[in-house]
Amino acid sequence: MHMDENYFLIEDTCSSIIRYGHFRFKDRKFFGPFRDLNKLDPQIVLAEGNYTQDGLLDSDLKLFYLNGDSLAIGKYDKGEMVGNWNIYYAGNKKKLEFNKSSETIVLNAWDETGKQTVTNGTGFYRSDIGGYYWEGKLISSKPDGTWKLKETGDRTGTVVSSETFKAGNFVKGGGPMGNYTDKSRILLAGNNLLPINNAGLMEVSKKACDPSMMRKKIVYASYRNGTNAFNEEIKRVIAPVFAKLDLKKYFTKEFTLIGSIDEGGRIFNLKYQDTFDDKASTTLIRALYTLPILDPTLVDGIPVQSRISFKFIFRDGLYSFQWRLLPLEMPAKM
């Protein structure tokens, strides 16, 4: 199977990873031993391990970046991370050391500059989860004081949610959905650290495939919470628009919007390509502009503008939608 660098399925002409293993089409699960190789340099083994018959990772694992640098070392037991784990930045630089048993024990952590931020379970810690991150103080590997949730793409540092801890115990939390006291929502370390977990989802990559661009390192725009979460965000913003329309008058029709994603990950310049209710389409465009910020497309590590399309399909008074990233248009100088 051919996958992109984040373990999503993609055409073989644009794949970064080739997986050799066993796949059961009946229930769409991997099973038994597998081996992942760098497509452009098959001598680089990116991962080698085993799945249970139920499609759960179940083996010691050594994971590597596409260039062969270490990404992670640890063990899975029936789909659960267990024991000691070591995570690395590109360049074989240490990122995180933690232990996974009945709870997650963060031992040591470093930022991208190499500065150690957590030593023996105590210090300042950041946990990235999708398009958001939690940050706060650890004492003896347990959160302490106030922890804050922020959006990764928000340069203003606006606090989305917060949680309070005392003597290592969760006290309360609060955010857009209200206050809660049952349990903490913070994930200190887990599957969010390893893109290999995406393989089991068997989802198709959203990035456009253009073989002529393969000589450059391109990371296409994405929503850090994942494809499914972005679909839900689209549903959230468009539902009020369509709720006010009589969809039956668009008996069988398709309507497409094409726009751009700027270097900061914001969607802009949406224009409709088909004949549609002008007032409704303008309202729809305004609604889509409120979507969360994306991680922008990168070319050799530099943010660039890219394009995105939204397609709406009307049938018998109902609607559905599709979205995709369009092929990247590269400036001549690149």
C-alpha positions as CSV (number, residue, x, y, z in Angstrom):
1,M,0.0,0.0,0.0
2,H,1.1,3.5,-0.8
3,M,0.8,6.3,1.8
4,D,1.9,9.9,2.4
5,E,4.3,10.9,5.1
6,N,1.4,11.0,7.6
7,Y,0.3,7.4,6.8
8,F,-2.8,8.4,4.7
9,L,-3.5,6.5,1.5
10,I,-2.4,8.2,-1.7
11,E,-1.6,7.4,-5.3
12,D,1.7,5.5,-5.8
13,T,3.2,8.4,-7.9
14,C,3.0,10.7,-4.9
15,S,3.5,8.3,-2.0
16,S,6.3,8.7,0.5
17,I,5.7,5.3,2.3
18,I,5.3,1.8,0.9
19,R,3.8,-0.7,3.3
20,Y,4.4,-4.4,3.0
21,G,2.1,-6.5,5.1
22,H,-1.2,-8.3,5.4
23,F,-4.6,-6.6,5.0
24,R,-8.0,-8.1,5.5
25,F,-10.4,-6.4,3.2
26,K,-13.5,-7.8,4.8
27,D,-13.2,-5.7,7.9
28,R,-10.4,-3.3,6.6
29,K,-7.8,-4.3,9.2
30,F,-4.1,-5.0,9.1
31,F,-2.9,-8.2,10.7
32,G,0.4,-9.9,11.3
33,P,3.9,-8.5,10.5
34,F,4.4,-5.4,8.5
35,R,7.2,-3.3,7.1
36,D,7.2,0.3,6.0
37,L,9.8,1.6,3.6
38,N,10.7,5.0,2.3
39,K,9.4,5.0,-1.3
40,L,12.2,7.1,-2.7
41,D,14.9,5.2,-0.8
42,P,13.7,1.7,0.1
43,Q,16.9,1.1,2.1
44,I,15.4,3.2,4.8
45,V,13.1,1.2,7.0
46,L,10.6,3.6,8.6
47,A,8.8,1.0,10.8
48,E,8.7,-2.7,11.3
49,G,6.3,-4.5,13.7
50,N,3.2,-6.6,14.1
51,Y,-0.6,-6.2,14.3
52,T,-3.0,-8.5,16.2
53,Q,-5.8,-10.3,14.3
54,D,-8.0,-7.4,15.4
55,G,-5.8,-4.8,13.7
56,L,-4.1,-3.5,16.9
57,L,-0.4,-2.7,17.0
58,D,1.3,-5.3,19.1
59,S,5.1,-5.3,19.1
60,D,8.3,-3.4,20.0
61,L,8.6,-0.5,17.6
62,K,11.4,1.7,16.2
63,L,10.0,4.5,14.1
64,F,12.0,6.8,11.8
65,Y,11.5,10.0,9.8
66,L,11.7,9.8,6.0
67,N,15.4,10.7,6.1
68,G,16.2,7.9,8.5
69,D,16.4,9.9,11.7
70,S,14.9,8.4,14.8
71,L,11.2,9.3,15.5
72,A,10.2,7.0,18.4
73,I,11.2,3.9,20.3
74,G,8.8,2.0,22.4
75,K,6.3,-0.9,22.6
76,Y,2.6,-1.5,21.9
77,D,0.5,-4.1,23.6
78,K,-2.8,-4.8,21.9
79,G,-3.1,-1.3,20.6
80,E,-1.9,0.4,23.8
81,M,1.4,2.1,24.4
82,V,3.2,0.4,27.3
83,G,6.5,0.9,29.1
84,N,9.2,3.4,28.4
85,W,8.9,5.6,25.2
86,N,11.4,7.9,23.7
87,I,10.3,10.5,21.1
88,Y,12.6,12.6,18.9
89,Y,12.5,15.7,16.8
90,A,14.0,15.5,13.3
91,G,17.8,15.4,13.5
92,N,17.8,12.8,16.3
93,K,17.2,15.5,18.9
94,K,15.4,14.4,22.1
95,K,11.8,15.5,22.4
96,L,10.2,13.4,25.1
97,E,10.7,10.5,27.5
98,F,7.7,9.0,29.2
99,N,6.4,5.8,30.7
100,K,2.9,4.4,30.0
101,S,1.3,2.0,32.4
102,S,-2.0,2.7,34.3
103,E,-1.2,6.4,33.8
104,T,1.1,8.5,31.7
105,I,4.3,9.5,33.5
106,V,6.2,12.3,31.8
107,L,9.9,12.0,32.7
108,N,11.8,14.5,30.6
109,A,11.0,16.9,27.8
110,W,12.8,19.3,25.5
111,D,11.7,22.1,23.2
112,E,12.8,22.3,19.5
113,T,15.9,24.4,20.4
114,G,17.2,21.6,22.6
115,K,16.4,23.3,25.9
116,Q,15.1,20.8,28.6
117,T,11.8,22.0,29.9
118,V,10.9,19.0,32.1
119,T,13.5,17.2,34.3
120,N,12.5,14.1,36.3
121,G,8.9,14.9,35.9
122,T,9.0,18.6,37.0
123,G,8.9,21.6,34.7
124,F,6.9,23.4,32.1
125,Y,5.2,21.0,29.5
126,R,3.3,21.3,26.3
127,S,1.1,18.6,24.8
128,D,0.0,19.0,21.2
129,I,-3.3,17.4,20.3
130,G,-4.5,18.0,16.8
131,G,-4.8,21.7,16.1
132,Y,-4.6,22.6,19.8
133,Y,-2.1,22.3,22.6
134,W,-2.3,22.1,26.4
135,E,0.5,23.8,28.4
136,G,1.2,24.2,32.1
137,K,3.4,23.1,35.0
138,L,4.3,19.5,35.9
139,I,5.3,18.5,39.4
140,S,6.3,14.9,40.0
141,S,4.9,14.1,36.5
142,K,1.4,15.4,37.5
143,P,-0.2,18.7,36.2
144,D,-0.3,21.5,38.8
145,G,-1.9,24.9,39.0
146,T,-3.7,26.2,35.9
147,W,-3.3,24.5,32.5
148,K,-4.4,26.3,29.3
149,L,-5.7,25.0,26.0
150,K,-4.8,27.1,22.9
151,E,-5.2,26.8,19.2
152,T,-1.9,26.0,17.4
153,G,-2.5,28.4,14.5
154,D,-3.7,31.3,16.7
155,R,-0.7,33.7,17.1
156,T,-2.6,35.7,19.7
157,G,-2.4,32.9,22.3
158,T,-6.1,33.1,23.1
159,V,-7.1,30.6,25.8
160,V,-9.8,28.2,24.5
161,S,-10.2,26.2,27.7
162,S,-8.5,25.8,31.1
163,E,-8.2,23.3,33.9
164,T,-7.1,23.7,37.5
165,F,-5.1,21.2,39.6
166,K,-4.1,21.1,43.2
167,A,-1.5,18.7,44.7
168,G,-1.6,16.7,41.4
169,N,-5.4,16.2,41.5
170,F,-7.9,17.6,39.0
171,V,-10.2,20.2,40.5
172,K,-12.2,21.7,37.6
173,G,-12.2,22.7,34.0
174,G,-14.1,25.0,31.7
175,G,-14.4,26.0,28.1
176,P,-16.8,26.7,25.2
177,M,-19.0,23.7,26.2
178,G,-19.3,24.8,29.8
179,N,-17.7,23.8,33.1
180,Y,-16.9,20.3,34.2
181,T,-15.5,18.6,37.3
182,D,-15.7,14.9,36.4
183,K,-12.2,14.4,34.9
184,S,-9.4,16.2,33.1
185,R,-9.4,16.4,29.2
186,I,-5.6,16.7,29.0
187,L,-3.7,14.0,27.2
188,L,0.0,14.3,28.3
189,A,1.3,11.8,25.8
190,G,-0.1,9.0,23.6
191,N,-1.0,8.0,20.0
192,N,-1.2,11.7,19.1
193,L,2.6,11.6,18.9
194,L,2.9,9.0,16.2
195,P,1.5,9.3,12.7
196,I,1.7,5.5,12.2
197,N,-1.6,5.2,14.0
198,N,-3.3,6.9,11.0
199,A,-2.6,3.8,8.9
200,G,-5.3,1.8,10.7
201,L,-7.9,4.4,9.8
202,M,-7.4,3.7,6.1
203,E,-8.3,7.3,5.2
204,V,-7.4,8.8,1.8
205,S,-4.9,11.7,1.9
206,K,-6.4,15.1,1.4
207,K,-3.4,16.5,-0.3
208,A,-3.3,16.8,-4.1
209,C,-1.1,14.5,-6.0
210,D,1.2,16.0,-8.7
211,P,4.2,13.8,-9.6
212,S,6.1,16.8,-11.0
213,M,6.4,18.3,-7.4
214,M,8.0,15.2,-5.9
215,R,11.5,16.7,-5.9
216,K,10.4,19.3,-3.3
217,K,9.4,18.6,0.3
218,I,5.8,19.5,0.3
219,V,3.5,19.3,3.4
220,Y,0.0,20.1,2.3
221,A,-2.5,22.1,4.5
222,S,-4.3,20.1,7.1
223,Y,-6.5,20.5,10.2
224,R,-4.5,19.4,13.2
225,N,-7.5,17.7,14.8
226,G,-7.8,15.5,11.7
227,T,-10.0,15.1,8.7
228,N,-13.1,14.0,10.5
229,A,-12.9,16.9,12.9
230,F,-12.7,19.3,10.0
231,N,-15.7,17.7,8.4
232,E,-17.6,18.4,11.6
233,E,-16.4,22.0,11.7
234,I,-17.8,22.4,8.1
235,K,-21.1,20.9,9.1
236,R,-21.3,23.3,12.1
237,V,-20.8,26.5,10.1
238,I,-22.9,25.6,7.0
239,A,-25.9,24.0,8.8
240,P,-27.5,27.4,9.8
241,V,-27.2,28.6,6.2
242,F,-29.0,25.6,4.6
243,A,-31.6,25.5,7.4
244,K,-33.0,28.8,6.0
245,L,-33.2,27.6,2.4
246,D,-35.9,25.6,0.6
247,L,-33.6,22.9,-0.7
248,K,-36.4,21.3,-2.7
249,K,-36.1,24.0,-5.3
250,Y,-32.5,22.8,-6.0
251,F,-33.8,19.4,-6.9
252,T,-30.7,17.9,-8.5
253,K,-27.8,20.4,-8.5
254,E,-24.2,20.7,-7.7
255,F,-22.5,23.9,-6.6
256,T,-18.7,24.5,-6.2
257,L,-16.7,27.1,-4.3
258,I,-13.0,27.5,-5.0
259,G,-10.7,29.6,-2.8
260,S,-7.3,29.9,-1.2
261,I,-5.5,29.1,2.0
262,D,-3.0,31.8,3.0
263,E,0.4,31.4,4.6
264,G,-1.2,31.6,8.0
265,G,-3.7,28.8,7.3
266,R,-6.8,31.0,6.8
267,I,-9.3,30.4,4.0
268,F,-10.0,33.4,1.8
269,N,-11.1,34.5,-1.7
270,L,-13.8,31.9,-2.1
271,K,-15.7,32.3,-5.3
272,Y,-18.6,30.2,-6.7
273,Q,-18.1,28.4,-10.0
274,D,-21.7,27.5,-10.8
275,T,-25.0,29.3,-11.0
276,F,-26.7,29.4,-7.6
277,D,-28.7,31.7,-5.4
278,D,-26.5,34.7,-5.1
279,K,-27.6,35.8,-1.6
280,A,-27.4,32.2,-0.3
281,S,-23.9,31.7,-1.8
282,T,-22.6,34.9,-0.3
283,T,-23.9,33.8,3.1
284,L,-22.3,30.4,2.7
285,I,-19.0,32.0,1.8
286,R,-19.1,34.1,4.9
287,A,-19.8,31.0,7.0
288,L,-16.9,29.1,5.6
289,Y,-14.6,32.0,6.4
290,T,-15.3,31.3,10.1
291,L,-13.7,27.8,9.8
292,P,-10.8,27.1,12.2
293,I,-7.3,28.0,11.0
294,L,-5.5,25.2,9.2
295,D,-1.8,24.3,9.2
296,P,-0.7,25.9,6.0
297,T,0.9,24.2,3.1
298,L,4.7,24.1,3.4
299,V,7.2,23.8,0.5
300,D,10.7,22.9,1.9
301,G,9.5,24.2,5.2
302,I,8.2,27.6,3.9
303,P,4.5,28.4,4.2
304,V,2.9,29.1,0.8
305,Q,-0.6,29.8,-0.4
306,S,-2.6,26.9,-1.7
307,R,-6.1,26.2,-3.0
308,I,-9.2,24.5,-1.6
309,S,-12.6,23.6,-3.1
310,F,-15.9,22.9,-1.5
311,K,-18.6,21.0,-3.5
312,F,-22.2,20.9,-2.4
313,I,-24.7,18.4,-3.9
314,F,-28.4,18.8,-3.7
315,R,-30.8,15.8,-4.0
316,D,-34.5,15.6,-3.1
317,G,-34.4,18.4,-0.6
318,L,-31.2,17.2,1.1
319,Y,-27.6,18.3,0.7
320,S,-24.1,16.8,1.1
321,F,-20.7,18.3,0.7
322,Q,-17.1,17.3,-0.3
323,W,-13.9,19.3,0.0
324,R,-10.4,18.8,-1.3
325,L,-7.1,20.5,-1.6
326,L,-6.3,21.4,-5.2
327,P,-2.9,20.9,-7.0
328,L,-0.3,23.4,-5.8
329,E,0.6,26.1,-8.2
330,M,4.3,26.8,-7.7
331,P,5.9,30.1,-8.5
332,A,8.6,29.9,-11.2
333,K,11.4,30.8,-8.8
334,M,10.6,27.8,-6.6
